[in-house]
Amino acid sequence: MKKNYLSREGYEKLDKELHDLKTRGRKEIANEISEARSKGDLSENAEYDAAKEAQGHLEKRIAELENTLATATIIDEKNINTSKAYLLSTVTIRNVNMKKEMKYTLVSKDEADFKLGKISVDSPIGEAILGTEIGQVVNVKVPAGTLELEILKIER
């Protein structure tokens, strides 16, 4: 079974989402199914079919969250070594070709949010810079080609 490494903040966010889906989400879906069922013949009831499909998606997400939280290991940010880029490290990199600097925090896929500068260690860039040291240059294959990235700074 694969371990999921999460920050305390990430764990709490997923736990809150799970609680919300199990309470409010299930109640809303049950109400939608009940309302659609009251409209008569279920064999030609598109609202009923849509509500049942939504219920399936909801239950799938609940199962995913339960699995993620059950296999989660919470990482203490105070214990992160800054000599190499690890999970929860904030890494400043420079695209050598474009001379552009970027700053990313390496997180698990469950916490990734590109808008907030949090990239998954499973993404091409995250995977390439994981375990690197300051001054190291890595090549990353992305859909647009190959990026050459230099590690400038590693923080926690």
Protein Blocks (a to p, Z undefined) as FASTA:
>chain_A
ZZddddfklmmmmmmmmmmmmmmmmmmmmmmmmmmmmnopfklcmklmmmmmmmmmmmmm
mmmmmmmmmmpccddfklpcfkbccehiacddddfklopacddddddfklgcfknopacf
kbmklmmmgopaehiacddddfklccddddfbdcZZ
